[in-house]
Amino acid sequence: MTFREDGQAALEWAARYLERVGELPVLARVHPGELRSRLPPSPPERGEPFADVLRDLDEVLLPAVTHWQSPRFFAYFANSAPEPGILAELLAATLNSVAFLWRTSPAATELEALTLDWTAQLLGLPEGWHGHIEDSASVSTIAALAAAREATGGRVVVCSGEAHSSVERAARLLGLETRKTPVDEEFRLDARALDLTDAAAVVATVGTTSTTAVDPVPAIADACAQAGVWLHVDAAYAGSAWVCPELRWSQAGVDRADSVVVNAHKWLFTPMDCSLLWSRKPEAFRAAFSVVPEYLRTGDEAESLSDYGPALGRRFRSLKLWAVLRCYGREGLQARIREHIRLAELFEGWIRDEPGWEVSAPRLFSAVCFRSDASDEENEALLERVNASGELFISHTRVNGRYVLRLAIGNERTTEDDVRRAWEAIKRASR
Ligand SMILES: Cc1ncc(COP(=O)(O)O)c(C=O)c1O
């Protein structure tokens, strides 16, 4: 078989998969270890045909896949890998760029800077910020807090009790202490309770992981400015909503941040992984990360994006973002975000109208926290039954100490019919 024939078979597999993914059980129906037990424990001595790899993908691996591409994947923050992004990943792998210096990949370096500028324009972020791509928001936050430590000399990272666990992990890694500030009744950081003693940074969240709450960034920015503390905004999920002007209320104060992270792989229709990190203080990132040994020295008058984060070798991630931005345009992105919000609103309305059910937190974007008015144990058992049905996959969190179910819309293939099917399946499982 040639590359072309294998490639056609792989592309055919991908197209067929996307056509039928809505019919597959969303949550993988396997036990831990089951997949490994079906695969040889040692690698082959002799090379095998690629067709065998495709066959095993179908027959052995697929039952162990949880289908993030399913239109009824509603867990965590559901996302999408759209077709232009999938194809761009193939092309990026074909080029196999390793963009640690400008000269090792001028295209990857300059397209990354350009796509970050484009995305900043689409999201209404300030002009002139420096942007680059990390693999995940976790690493973006590590990079931002390393820059903050460099810039301020502080020893403490301040965030709310609702901030993502990646903040505490980043602080731990950087030898910083985490100080959690209480939240108000809508799960927003209570700015009056901020204690910035010895602080290097405050991490404010726009769109918290549990309830999508939006911290009061303007008040936090005031406090940071007064104390000389770095403000990092974690908008990993909700930042994509800023492509719609009517959702930019949630951007208030973000123009005063020192750094902002938005995951294009969460709600900006870009395949995993693509985390966008902007900063007004690129020099602090260079101070934290730039080490130039002799073998990396060049006379090029161009920046290397490896000076802004932990990784030296960097993937050509901007190619998929560029492909998505070009193929969808501002209008396409807005239409998808608006549809997800419409569907979440609809679902929220059904919960409110159904006796014996409650919406457990304000719904601001495309995720709904809800529960039946039974016990925590019964809600937990309900979640297990719903997910075991294979019809949909939802996740959970705790709100005010209570176990709540969480349905997040983020897949571009999700239709009103999928959301209706999900609600019917949830009600059925609760009876
Ligand atoms: C608000 C927030 N920040 C950060 C993260 C971490 O993202 P990543 O998986 O890209 O590290 C998440 C993940 O869901 C999140 O919800």
The ligand as a Gaussian input file, in Angstrom:
#p B3LYP/6-31G(d) Opt

LIG

0 1
 C      -11.578000      27.398000      33.935000
 C      -10.568000      26.356000      33.540000
 N       -9.265000      26.641000      33.581000
 C       -8.331000      25.749000      33.237000
 C       -8.680000      24.493000      32.796000
 C       -7.588000      23.517000      32.424000
 O       -7.565000      23.338000      31.053000
 P       -6.516000      22.388000      30.336000
 O       -7.141000      21.021000      30.343000
 O       -6.353000      22.946000      28.964000
 O       -5.265000      22.399000      31.123000
 C      -10.021000      24.137000      32.736000
 C      -10.412000      22.797000      32.275000
 O      -11.555000      22.469000      32.155000
 C      -10.995000      25.081000      33.127000
 O      -12.290000      24.786000      33.113000

